[in-house]
Amino acid sequence: MRTNWFIIYEAQRGWWIDNEGTEFGPFETRELAGAEALSIARSFGDKSRRSQVFWPADDGRQRMIWEGV
């Protein structure tokens, strides 16, 4: 099964969400971007495949914070 990824990242003095080349943002904080990514993934994610939301942990690695089908 293919996966629909939502990646949260920091750039240009803001936090952004990348979903397969479509960007959402900027958001003031990582937490606001995370909440919006979860909302988008749950409401508008591709229902035919798994969705995963990732954000950068304090150590710089991407960490999955949610997964749904």
PDB file of N, CA, C, O and CB in Angstrom:
ATOM      1  N   MET A   1       0.842  -1.182   0.000  1.00  0.00           N
ATOM      2  CA  MET A   1       0.000   0.000   0.000  1.00  0.00           C
ATOM      3  C   MET A   1       0.888   1.248   0.000  1.00  0.00           C
ATOM      4  O   MET A   1       1.821   1.361   0.795  1.00  0.00           O
ATOM      5  CB  MET A   1      -0.958  -0.003   1.224  1.00  0.00           C
ATOM      6  N   ARG A   2       0.589   2.155  -0.881  1.00  0.00           N
ATOM      7  CA  ARG A   2       1.329   3.422  -0.936  1.00  0.00           C
ATOM      8  C   ARG A   2       0.948   4.283   0.260  1.00  0.00           C
ATOM      9  O   ARG A   2      -0.119   4.111   0.850  1.00  0.00           O
ATOM     10  CB  ARG A   2       1.044   4.178  -2.266  1.00  0.00           C
ATOM     11  N   THR A   3       1.831   5.210   0.608  1.00  0.00           N
ATOM     12  CA  THR A   3       1.620   6.062   1.767  1.00  0.00           C
ATOM     13  C   THR A   3       1.570   7.524   1.354  1.00  0.00           C
ATOM     14  O   THR A   3       2.373   7.981   0.541  1.00  0.00           O
ATOM     15  CB  THR A   3       2.721   5.839   2.803  1.00  0.00           C
ATOM     16  N   ASN A   4       0.622   8.247   1.923  1.00  0.00           N
ATOM     17  CA  ASN A   4       0.452   9.680   1.715  1.00  0.00           C
ATOM     18  C   ASN A   4       1.134  10.388   2.899  1.00  0.00           C
ATOM     19  O   ASN A   4       0.618  10.356   4.017  1.00  0.00           O
ATOM     20  CB  ASN A   4      -1.088  10.076   1.597  1.00  0.00           C
ATOM     21  N   TRP A   5       2.278  11.019   2.662  1.00  0.00           N
ATOM     22  CA  TRP A   5       3.075  11.624   3.729  1.00  0.00           C
ATOM     23  C   TRP A   5       2.768  13.104   3.898  1.00  0.00           C
ATOM     24  O   TRP A   5       2.579  13.837   2.927  1.00  0.00           O
ATOM     25  CB  TRP A   5       4.555  11.436   3.450  1.00  0.00           C
ATOM     26  N   PHE A   6       2.724  13.517   5.145  1.00  0.00           N
ATOM     27  CA  PHE A   6       2.630  14.924   5.526  1.00  0.00           C
ATOM     28  C   PHE A   6       3.879  15.211   6.353  1.00  0.00           C
ATOM     29  O   PHE A   6       4.038  14.675   7.450  1.00  0.00           O
ATOM     30  CB  PHE A   6       1.287  15.245   6.336  1.00  0.00           C
ATOM     31  N   ILE A   7       4.762  16.054   5.829  1.00  0.00           N
ATOM     32  CA  ILE A   7       6.052  16.339   6.462  1.00  0.00           C
ATOM     33  C   ILE A   7       6.048  17.776   6.962  1.00  0.00           C
ATOM     34  O   ILE A   7       5.782  18.699   6.192  1.00  0.00           O
ATOM     35  CB  ILE A   7       7.232  16.102   5.471  1.00  0.00           C
ATOM     36  N   ILE A   8       6.339  17.972   8.232  1.00  0.00           N
ATOM     37  CA  ILE A   8       6.412  19.308   8.824  1.00  0.00           C
ATOM     38  C   ILE A   8       7.889  19.712   8.866  1.00  0.00           C
ATOM     39  O   ILE A   8       8.747  18.933   9.282  1.00  0.00           O
ATOM     40  CB  ILE A   8       5.761  19.341  10.269  1.00  0.00           C
ATOM     41  N   TYR A   9       8.166  20.936   8.431  1.00  0.00           N
ATOM     42  CA  TYR A   9       9.550  21.405   8.417  1.00  0.00           C
ATOM     43  C   TYR A   9       9.585  22.912   8.674  1.00  0.00           C
ATOM     44  O   TYR A   9       8.583  23.611   8.517  1.00  0.00           O
ATOM     45  CB  TYR A   9      10.235  21.064   7.065  1.00  0.00           C
ATOM     46  N   GLU A  10      10.757  23.389   9.069  1.00  0.00           N
ATOM     47  CA  GLU A  10      10.956  24.816   9.329  1.00  0.00           C
ATOM     48  C   GLU A  10      11.741  25.440   8.189  1.00  0.00           C
ATOM     49  O   GLU A  10      12.769  24.910   7.768  1.00  0.00           O
ATOM     50  CB  GLU A  10      11.687  25.038  10.674  1.00  0.00           C
ATOM     51  N   ALA A  11      11.247  26.575   7.688  1.00  0.00           N
ATOM     52  CA  ALA A  11      11.929  27.302   6.612  1.00  0.00           C
ATOM     53  C   ALA A  11      11.391  28.717   6.558  1.00  0.00           C
ATOM     54  O   ALA A  11      10.223  28.959   6.864  1.00  0.00           O
ATOM     55  CB  ALA A  11      11.743  26.591   5.240  1.00  0.00           C
ATOM     56  N   GLN A  12      12.233  29.640   6.173  1.00  0.00           N
ATOM     57  CA  GLN A  12      11.847  31.037   5.976  1.00  0.00           C
ATOM     58  C   GLN A  12      11.083  31.585   7.182  1.00  0.00           C
ATOM     59  O   GLN A  12      10.020  32.189   7.035  1.00  0.00           O
ATOM     60  CB  GLN A  12      10.996  31.175   4.712  1.00  0.00           C
ATOM     61  N   ARG A  13      11.629  31.370   8.355  1.00  0.00           N
ATOM     62  CA  ARG A  13      11.089  31.890   9.624  1.00  0.00           C
ATOM     63  C   ARG A  13       9.660  31.439   9.913  1.00  0.00           C
ATOM     64  O   ARG A  13       8.876  32.184  10.501  1.00  0.00           O
ATOM     65  CB  ARG A  13      11.133  33.395   9.614  1.00  0.00           C
ATOM     66  N   GLY A  14       9.325  30.223   9.498  1.00  0.00           N
ATOM     67  CA  GLY A  14       8.004  29.682   9.786  1.00  0.00           C
ATOM     68  C   GLY A  14       8.017  28.167   9.667  1.00  0.00           C
ATOM     69  O   GLY A  14       9.007  27.570   9.244  1.00  0.00           O
ATOM     70  N   TRP A  15       6.912  27.561  10.044  1.00  0.00           N
ATOM     71  CA  TRP A  15       6.742  26.115   9.959  1.00  0.00           C
ATOM     72  C   TRP A  15       5.767  25.804   8.830  1.00  0.00           C
ATOM     73  O   TRP A  15       4.761  26.492   8.659  1.00  0.00           O
ATOM     74  CB  TRP A  15       6.237  25.525  11.312  1.00  0.00           C
ATOM     75  N   TRP A  16       6.072  24.770   8.069  1.00  0.00           N
ATOM     76  CA  TRP A  16       5.319  24.420   6.865  1.00  0.00           C
ATOM     77  C   TRP A  16       4.948  22.947   6.882  1.00  0.00           C
ATOM     78  O   TRP A  16       5.556  22.144   7.591  1.00  0.00           O
ATOM     79  CB  TRP A  16       6.130  24.750   5.601  1.00  0.00           C
ATOM     80  N   ILE A  17       3.936  22.605   6.088  1.00  0.00           N
ATOM     81  CA  ILE A  17       3.543  21.221   5.861  1.00  0.00           C
ATOM     82  C   ILE A  17       3.723  20.952   4.371  1.00  0.00           C
ATOM     83  O   ILE A  17       3.252  21.720   3.531  1.00  0.00           O
ATOM     84  CB  ILE A  17       2.056  20.945   6.332  1.00  0.00           C
ATOM     85  N   ASP A  18       4.403  19.865   4.052  1.00  0.00           N
ATOM     86  CA  ASP A  18       4.533  19.426   2.659  1.00  0.00           C
ATOM     87  C   ASP A  18       3.748  18.125   2.511  1.00  0.00           C
ATOM     88  O   ASP A  18       4.001  17.150   3.218  1.00  0.00           O
ATOM     89  CB  ASP A  18       6.049  19.231   2.248  1.00  0.00           C
ATOM     90  N   ASN A  19       2.798  18.123   1.588  1.00  0.00           N
ATOM     91  CA  ASN A  19       2.053  16.914   1.269  1.00  0.00           C
ATOM     92  C   ASN A  19       2.214  16.668  -0.221  1.00  0.00           C
ATOM     93  O   ASN A  19       1.467  17.199  -1.043  1.00  0.00           O
ATOM     94  CB  ASN A  19       0.538  17.037   1.672  1.00  0.00           C
ATOM     95  N   GLU A  20       3.199  15.857  -0.546  1.00  0.00           N
ATOM     96  CA  GLU A  20       3.468  15.454  -1.922  1.00  0.00           C
ATOM     97  C   GLU A  20       3.605  16.642  -2.865  1.00  0.00           C
ATOM     98  O   GLU A  20       3.056  16.643  -3.967  1.00  0.00           O
ATOM     99  CB  GLU A  20       2.372  14.544  -2.414  1.00  0.00           C
ATOM    100  N   GLY A  21       4.346  17.655  -2.414  1.00  0.00           N
ATOM    101  CA  GLY A  21       4.624  18.811  -3.243  1.00  0.00           C
ATOM    102  C   GLY A  21       3.675  19.979  -3.040  1.00  0.00           C
ATOM    103  O   GLY A  21       3.931  21.073  -3.543  1.00  0.00           O
ATOM    104  N   THR A  22       2.589  19.772  -2.316  1.00  0.00           N
ATOM    105  CA  THR A  22       1.688  20.864  -1.974  1.00  0.00           C
ATOM    106  C   THR A  22       2.060  21.366  -0.593  1.00  0.00           C
ATOM    107  O   THR A  22       2.125  20.589   0.359  1.00  0.00           O
ATOM    108  CB  THR A  22       0.196  20.415  -2.026  1.00  0.00           C
ATOM    109  N   GLU A  23       2.305  22.666  -0.484  1.00  0.00           N
ATOM    110  CA  GLU A  23       2.728  23.237   0.794  1.00  0.00           C
ATOM    111  C   GLU A  23       1.584  23.995   1.453  1.00  0.00           C
ATOM    112  O   GLU A  23       0.780  24.649   0.790  1.00  0.00           O
ATOM    113  CB  GLU A  23       3.932  24.166   0.596  1.00  0.00           C
ATOM    114  N   PHE A  24       1.536  23.887   2.766  1.00  0.00           N
ATOM    115  CA  PHE A  24       0.585  24.615   3.589  1.00  0.00           C
ATOM    116  C   PHE A  24       1.381  25.400   4.622  1.00  0.00           C
ATOM    117  O   PHE A  24       2.315  24.866   5.220  1.00  0.00           O
ATOM    118  CB  PHE A  24      -0.448  23.650   4.271  1.00  0.00           C
ATOM    119  N   GLY A  25       1.024  26.653   4.837  1.00  0.00           N
ATOM    120  CA  GLY A  25       1.734  27.450   5.827  1.00  0.00           C
ATOM    121  C   GLY A  25       2.004  28.831   5.295  1.00  0.00           C
ATOM    122  O   GLY A  25       1.530  29.186   4.216  1.00  0.00           O
ATOM    123  N   PRO A  26       2.748  29.605   6.025  1.00  0.00           N
ATOM    124  CA  PRO A  26       3.509  29.236   7.217  1.00  0.00           C
ATOM    125  C   PRO A  26       2.653  29.274   8.486  1.00  0.00           C
ATOM    126  O   PRO A  26       1.608  29.923   8.539  1.00  0.00           O
ATOM    127  CB  PRO A  26       4.704  30.164   7.376  1.00  0.00           C
ATOM    128  N   PHE A  27       3.132  28.558   9.497  1.00  0.00           N
ATOM    129  CA  PHE A  27       2.556  28.533  10.828  1.00  0.00           C
ATOM    130  C   PHE A  27       3.594  29.079  11.801  1.00  0.00           C
ATOM    131  O   PHE A  27       4.795  28.943  11.569  1.00  0.00           O
ATOM    132  CB  PHE A  27       2.105  27.094  11.225  1.00  0.00           C
ATOM    133  N   GLU A  28       3.142  29.689  12.876  1.00  0.00           N
ATOM    134  CA  GLU A  28       4.064  30.309  13.830  1.00  0.00           C
ATOM    135  C   GLU A  28       4.883  29.298  14.615  1.00  0.00           C
ATOM    136  O   GLU A  28       6.031  29.571  14.967  1.00  0.00           O
ATOM    137  CB  GLU A  28       3.300  31.174  14.787  1.00  0.00           C
ATOM    138  N   THR A  29       4.304  28.122  14.895  1.00  0.00           N
ATOM    139  CA  THR A  29       5.006  27.123  15.697  1.00  0.00           C
ATOM    140  C   THR A  29       4.908  25.747  15.056  1.00  0.00           C
ATOM    141  O   THR A  29       4.055  25.492  14.207  1.00  0.00           O
ATOM    142  CB  THR A  29       4.440  27.082  17.118  1.00  0.00           C
ATOM    143  N   ARG A  30       5.794  24.880  15.481  1.00  0.00           N
ATOM    144  CA  ARG A  30       5.766  23.479  15.044  1.00  0.00           C
ATOM    145  C   ARG A  30       4.456  22.818  15.493  1.00  0.00           C
ATOM    146  O   ARG A  30       3.882  22.005  14.768  1.00  0.00           O
ATOM    147  CB  ARG A  30       6.994  22.699  15.612  1.00  0.00           C
ATOM    148  N   GLU A  31       3.996  23.174  16.685  1.00  0.00           N
ATOM    149  CA  GLU A  31       2.775  22.584  17.222  1.00  0.00           C
ATOM    150  C   GLU A  31       1.539  22.967  16.399  1.00  0.00           C
ATOM    151  O   GLU A  31       0.665  22.133  16.161  1.00  0.00           O
ATOM    152  CB  GLU A  31       2.586  23.015  18.669  1.00  0.00           C
ATOM    153  N   LEU A  32       1.472  24.227  15.970  1.00  0.00           N
ATOM    154  CA  LEU A  32       0.353  24.653  15.120  1.00  0.00           C
ATOM    155  C   LEU A  32       0.393  23.940  13.777  1.00  0.00           C
ATOM    156  O   LEU A  32      -0.644  23.520  13.263  1.00  0.00           O
ATOM    157  CB  LEU A  32       0.382  26.178  14.909  1.00  0.00           C
ATOM    158  N   ALA A  33       1.576  23.802  13.210  1.00  0.00           N
ATOM    159  CA  ALA A  33       1.711  23.076  11.938  1.00  0.00           C
ATOM    160  C   ALA A  33       1.316  21.616  12.125  1.00  0.00           C
ATOM    161  O   ALA A  33       0.661  21.031  11.262  1.00  0.00           O
ATOM    162  CB  ALA A  33       3.163  23.175  11.397  1.00  0.00           C
ATOM    163  N   GLY A  34       1.713  21.028  13.248  1.00  0.00           N
ATOM    164  CA  GLY A  34       1.355  19.632  13.523  1.00  0.00           C
ATOM    165  C   GLY A  34      -0.141  19.438  13.651  1.00  0.00           C
ATOM    166  O   GLY A  34      -0.698  18.481  13.114  1.00  0.00           O
ATOM    167  N   ALA A  35      -0.795  20.349  14.363  1.00  0.00           N
ATOM    168  CA  ALA A  35      -2.246  20.251  14.524  1.00  0.00           C
ATOM    169  C   ALA A  35      -2.955  20.375  13.179  1.00  0.00           C
ATOM    170  O   ALA A  35      -3.912  19.650  12.908  1.00  0.00           O
ATOM    171  CB  ALA A  35      -2.753  21.334  15.488  1.00  0.00           C
ATOM    172  N   GLU A  36      -2.491  21.277  12.350  1.00  0.00           N
ATOM    173  CA  GLU A  36      -3.104  21.456  11.026  1.00  0.00           C
ATOM    174  C   GLU A  36      -2.839  20.240  10.131  1.00  0.00           C
ATOM    175  O   GLU A  36      -3.726  19.808   9.395  1.00  0.00           O
ATOM    176  CB  GLU A  36      -2.566  22.739  10.350  1.00  0.00           C
ATOM    177  N   ALA A  37      -1.624  19.689  10.189  1.00  0.00           N
ATOM    178  CA  ALA A  37      -1.298  18.501   9.395  1.00  0.00           C
ATOM    179  C   ALA A  37      -2.204  17.333   9.793  1.00  0.00           C
ATOM    180  O   ALA A  37      -2.689  16.603   8.929  1.00  0.00           O
ATOM    181  CB  ALA A  37       0.194  18.114   9.577  1.00  0.00           C
ATOM    182  N   LEU A  38      -2.432  17.156  11.090  1.00  0.00           N
ATOM    183  CA  LEU A  38      -3.329  16.097  11.550  1.00  0.00           C
ATOM    184  C   LEU A  38      -4.745  16.319  11.040  1.00  0.00           C
ATOM    185  O   LEU A  38      -5.408  15.381  10.598  1.00  0.00           O
ATOM    186  CB  LEU A  38      -3.328  16.023  13.078  1.00  0.00           C
ATOM    187  N   SER A  39      -5.199  17.553  11.103  1.00  0.00           N
ATOM    188  CA  SER A  39      -6.541  17.876  10.626  1.00  0.00           C
ATOM    189  C   SER A  39      -6.683  17.604   9.130  1.00  0.00           C
ATOM    190  O   SER A  39      -7.669  17.009   8.695  1.00  0.00           O
ATOM    191  CB  SER A  39      -6.871  19.338  10.925  1.00  0.00           C
ATOM    192  N   ILE A  40      -5.703  18.037   8.349  1.00  0.00           N
ATOM    193  CA  ILE A  40      -5.739  17.813   6.902  1.00  0.00           C
ATOM    194  C   ILE A  40      -5.684  16.315   6.589  1.00  0.00           C
ATOM    195  O   ILE A  40      -6.445  15.826   5.754  1.00  0.00           O
ATOM    196  CB  ILE A  40      -4.567  18.550   6.212  1.00  0.00           C
ATOM    197  N   ALA A  41      -4.786  15.588   7.258  1.00  0.00           N
ATOM    198  CA  ALA A  41      -4.636  14.154   6.992  1.00  0.00           C
ATOM    199  C   ALA A  41      -5.921  13.402   7.318  1.00  0.00           C
ATOM    200  O   ALA A  41      -6.334  12.516   6.569  1.00  0.00           O
ATOM    201  CB  ALA A  41      -3.466  13.575   7.806  1.00  0.00           C
ATOM    202  N   ARG A  42      -6.548  13.752   8.426  1.00  0.00           N
ATOM    203  CA  ARG A  42      -7.784  13.065   8.825  1.00  0.00           C
ATOM    204  C   ARG A  42      -8.961  13.425   7.919  1.00  0.00           C
ATOM    205  O   ARG A  42      -9.773  12.564   7.584  1.00  0.00           O
ATOM    206  CB  ARG A  42      -8.128  13.407  10.271  1.00  0.00           C
ATOM    207  N   SER A  43      -9.051  14.676   7.530  1.00  0.00           N
ATOM    208  CA  SER A  43     -10.214  15.147   6.780  1.00  0.00           C
ATOM    209  C   SER A  43     -10.096  14.974   5.270  1.00  0.00           C
ATOM    210  O   SER A  43     -11.068  14.630   4.598  1.00  0.00           O
ATOM    211  CB  SER A  43     -10.448  16.583   7.086  1.00  0.00           C
ATOM    212  N   PHE A  44      -8.891  15.216   4.741  1.00  0.00           N
ATOM    213  CA  PHE A  44      -8.738  15.288   3.297  1.00  0.00           C
ATOM    214  C   PHE A  44      -7.705  14.334   2.733  1.00  0.00           C
ATOM    215  O   PHE A  44      -7.406  14.383   1.539  1.00  0.00           O
ATOM    216  CB  PHE A  44      -8.384  16.664   2.910  1.00  0.00           C
ATOM    217  N   GLY A  45      -7.150  13.462   3.575  1.00  0.00           N
ATOM    218  CA  GLY A  45      -6.156  12.509   3.089  1.00  0.00           C
ATOM    219  C   GLY A  45      -6.766  11.569   2.050  1.00  0.00           C
ATOM    220  O   GLY A  45      -7.985  11.419   1.980  1.00  0.00           O
ATOM    221  N   ASP A  46      -5.933  10.956   1.269  1.00  0.00           N
ATOM    222  CA  ASP A  46      -6.364  10.006   0.240  1.00  0.00           C
ATOM    223  C   ASP A  46      -6.909   8.759   0.937  1.00  0.00           C
ATOM    224  O   ASP A  46      -6.155   8.017   1.566  1.00  0.00           O
ATOM    225  CB  ASP A  46      -5.180   9.639  -0.734  1.00  0.00           C
ATOM    226  N   LYS A  47      -8.208   8.532   0.824  1.00  0.00           N
ATOM    227  CA  LYS A  47      -8.868   7.431   1.544  1.00  0.00           C
ATOM    228  C   LYS A  47      -8.458   6.052   1.035  1.00  0.00           C
ATOM    229  O   LYS A  47      -8.745   5.046   1.683  1.00  0.00           O
ATOM    230  CB  LYS A  47     -10.370   7.576   1.434  1.00  0.00           C
ATOM    231  N   SER A  48      -7.792   5.994  -0.114  1.00  0.00           N
ATOM    232  CA  SER A  48      -7.402   4.698  -0.668  1.00  0.00           C
ATOM    233  C   SER A  48      -6.018   4.249  -0.202  1.00  0.00           C
ATOM    234  O   SER A  48      -5.553   3.178  -0.595  1.00  0.00           O
ATOM    235  CB  SER A  48      -7.433   4.757  -2.177  1.00  0.00           C
ATOM    236  N   ARG A  49      -5.361   5.045   0.621  1.00  0.00           N
ATOM    237  CA  ARG A  49      -4.030   4.658   1.096  1.00  0.00           C
ATOM    238  C   ARG A  49      -3.758   5.230   2.485  1.00  0.00           C
ATOM    239  O   ARG A  49      -4.439   6.146   2.944  1.00  0.00           O
ATOM    240  CB  ARG A  49      -2.948   5.131   0.110  1.00  0.00           C
ATOM    241  N   ARG A  50      -2.775   4.682   3.120  1.00  0.00           N
ATOM    242  CA  ARG A  50      -2.383   5.083   4.468  1.00  0.00           C
ATOM    243  C   ARG A  50      -1.820   6.506   4.452  1.00  0.00           C
ATOM    244  O   ARG A  50      -1.155   6.907   3.497  1.00  0.00           O
ATOM    245  CB  ARG A  50      -1.341   4.095   5.049  1.00  0.00           C
ATOM    246  N   SER A  51      -2.092   7.258   5.508  1.00  0.00           N
ATOM    247  CA  SER A  51      -1.510   8.597   5.692  1.00  0.00           C
ATOM    248  C   SER A  51      -0.601   8.575   6.913  1.00  0.00           C
ATOM    249  O   SER A  51      -0.908   7.919   7.908  1.00  0.00           O
ATOM    250  CB  SER A  51      -2.626   9.686   5.853  1.00  0.00           C
ATOM    251  N   GLN A  52       0.510   9.287   6.838  1.00  0.00           N
ATOM    252  CA  GLN A  52       1.431   9.422   7.966  1.00  0.00           C
ATOM    253  C   GLN A  52       1.831  10.885   8.088  1.00  0.00           C
ATOM    254  O   GLN A  52       2.073  11.564   7.090  1.00  0.00           O
ATOM    255  CB  GLN A  52       2.689   8.511   7.787  1.00  0.00           C
ATOM    256  N   VAL A  53       1.898  11.360   9.334  1.00  0.00           N
ATOM    257  CA  VAL A  53       2.321  12.726   9.624  1.00  0.00           C
ATOM    258  C   VAL A  53       3.649  12.647  10.371  1.00  0.00           C
ATOM    259  O   VAL A  53       3.774  11.929  11.363  1.00  0.00           O
ATOM    260  CB  VAL A  53       1.234  13.504  10.463  1.00  0.00           C
ATOM    261  N   PHE A  54       4.643  13.398   9.878  1.00  0.00           N
ATOM    262  CA  PHE A  54       5.985  13.428  10.481  1.00  0.00           C
ATOM    263  C   PHE A  54       6.333  14.853  10.872  1.00  0.00           C
ATOM    264  O   PHE A  54       5.940  15.808  10.203  1.00  0.00           O
ATOM    265  CB  PHE A  54       7.052  12.859   9.504  1.00  0.00           C
ATOM    266  N   TRP A  55       7.082  14.986  11.975  1.00  0.00           N
ATOM    267  CA  TRP A  55       7.620  16.304  12.317  1.00  0.00           C
ATOM    268  C   TRP A  55       9.011  16.150  12.886  1.00  0.00           C
ATOM    269  O   TRP A  55       9.365  15.072  13.364  1.00  0.00           O
ATOM    270  CB  TRP A  55       6.706  17.038  13.322  1.00  0.00           C
ATOM    271  N   PRO A  56       9.818  17.214  12.846  1.00  0.00           N
ATOM    272  CA  PRO A  56      11.189  17.102  13.333  1.00  0.00           C
ATOM    273  C   PRO A  56      11.217  17.081  14.859  1.00  0.00           C
ATOM    274  O   PRO A  56      10.693  17.980  15.518  1.00  0.00           O
ATOM    275  CB  PRO A  56      12.048  18.260  12.799  1.00  0.00           C
ATOM    276  N   ALA A  57      11.832  16.052  15.399  1.00  0.00           N
ATOM    277  CA  ALA A  57      12.034  15.960  16.846  1.00  0.00           C
ATOM    278  C   ALA A  57      13.165  16.911  17.241  1.00  0.00           C
ATOM    279  O   ALA A  57      13.841  17.476  16.382  1.00  0.00           O
ATOM    280  CB  ALA A  57      12.360  14.486  17.282  1.00  0.00           C
ATOM    281  N   ASP A  58      13.358  17.075  18.527  1.00  0.00           N
ATOM    282  CA  ASP A  58      14.396  17.986  19.014  1.00  0.00           C
ATOM    283  C   ASP A  58      15.807  17.567  18.579  1.00  0.00           C
ATOM    284  O   ASP A  58      16.706  18.405  18.507  1.00  0.00           O
ATOM    285  CB  ASP A  58      14.334  18.066  20.529  1.00  0.00           C
ATOM    286  N   ASP A  59      16.004  16.276  18.288  1.00  0.00           N
ATOM    287  CA  ASP A  59      17.325  15.814  17.838  1.00  0.00           C
ATOM    288  C   ASP A  59      17.513  15.971  16.326  1.00  0.00           C
ATOM    289  O   ASP A  59      18.547  15.574  15.790  1.00  0.00           O
ATOM    290  CB  ASP A  59      17.526  14.353  18.228  1.00  0.00           C
ATOM    291  N   GLY A  60      16.500  16.560  15.619  1.00  0.00           N
ATOM    292  CA  GLY A  60      16.618  16.811  14.188  1.00  0.00           C
ATOM    293  C   GLY A  60      16.077  15.706  13.306  1.00  0.00           C
ATOM    294  O   GLY A  60      15.917  15.909  12.103  1.00  0.00           O
ATOM    295  N   ARG A  61      15.792  14.549  13.864  1.00  0.00           N
ATOM    296  CA  ARG A  61      15.240  13.450  13.069  1.00  0.00           C
ATOM    297  C   ARG A  61      13.739  13.637  12.884  1.00  0.00           C
ATOM    298  O   ARG A  61      13.059  14.207  13.737  1.00  0.00           O
ATOM    299  CB  ARG A  61      15.534  12.089  13.740  1.00  0.00           C
ATOM    300  N   GLN A  62      13.240  13.152  11.764  1.00  0.00           N
ATOM    301  CA  GLN A  62      11.797  13.162  11.535  1.00  0.00           C
ATOM    302  C   GLN A  62      11.161  12.033  12.344  1.00  0.00           C
ATOM    303  O   GLN A  62      11.645  10.901  12.330  1.00  0.00           O
ATOM    304  CB  GLN A  62      11.466  13.013  10.014  1.00  0.00           C
ATOM    305  N   ARG A  63      10.091  12.345  13.036  1.00  0.00           N
ATOM    306  CA  ARG A  63       9.410  11.371  13.874  1.00  0.00           C
ATOM    307  C   ARG A  63       7.941  11.292  13.449  1.00  0.00           C
ATOM    308  O   ARG A  63       7.279  12.318  13.298  1.00  0.00           O
ATOM    309  CB  ARG A  63       9.538  11.746  15.382  1.00  0.00           C
ATOM    310  N   MET A  64       7.438  10.071  13.259  1.00  0.00           N
ATOM    311  CA  MET A  64       6.029   9.916  12.905  1.00  0.00           C
ATOM    312  C   MET A  64       5.184  10.204  14.154  1.00  0.00           C
ATOM    313  O   MET A  64       5.405   9.628  15.220  1.00  0.00           O
ATOM    314  CB  MET A  64       5.740   8.472  12.341  1.00  0.00           C
ATOM    315  N   ILE A  65       4.205  11.116  13.991  1.00  0.00           N
ATOM    316  CA  ILE A  65       3.341  11.445  15.129  1.00  0.00           C
ATOM    317  C   ILE A  65       1.913  10.928  14.932  1.00  0.00           C
ATOM    318  O   ILE A  65       1.108  10.973  15.862  1.00  0.00           O
ATOM    319  CB  ILE A  65       3.317  12.958  15.347  1.00  0.00           C
ATOM    320  N   TRP A  66       1.593  10.436  13.725  1.00  0.00           N
ATOM    321  CA  TRP A  66       0.245   9.900  13.494  1.00  0.00           C
ATOM    322  C   TRP A  66       0.251   9.044  12.242  1.00  0.00           C
ATOM    323  O   TRP A  66       0.978   9.309  11.285  1.00  0.00           O
ATOM    324  CB  TRP A  66      -0.799  11.044  13.365  1.00  0.00           C
ATOM    325  N   GLU A  67      -0.574   8.015  12.272  1.00  0.00           N
ATOM    326  CA  GLU A  67      -0.768   7.169  11.108  1.00  0.00           C
ATOM    327  C   GLU A  67      -2.225   6.737  11.052  1.00  0.00           C
ATOM    328  O   GLU A  67      -2.805   6.357  12.069  1.00  0.00           O
ATOM    329  CB  GLU A  67       0.175   5.939  11.147  1.00  0.00           C
ATOM    330  N   GLY A  68      -2.807   6.794   9.882  1.00  0.00           N
ATOM    331  CA  GLY A  68      -4.188   6.373   9.700  1.00  0.00           C
ATOM    332  C   GLY A  68      -4.405   5.813   8.318  1.00  0.00           C
ATOM    333  O   GLY A  68      -3.644   6.086   7.389  1.00  0.00           O
ATOM    334  N   VAL A  69      -5.462   5.017   8.193  1.00  0.00           N
ATOM    335  CA  VAL A  69      -5.793   4.432   6.891  1.00  0.00           C
ATOM    336  C   VAL A  69      -7.119   4.969   6.423  1.00  0.00           C
ATOM    337  O   VAL A  69      -7.587   4.605   5.345  1.00  0.00           O
ATOM    338  CB  VAL A  69      -5.831   2.893   6.961  1.00  0.00           C
TER     339      VAL A  69
END
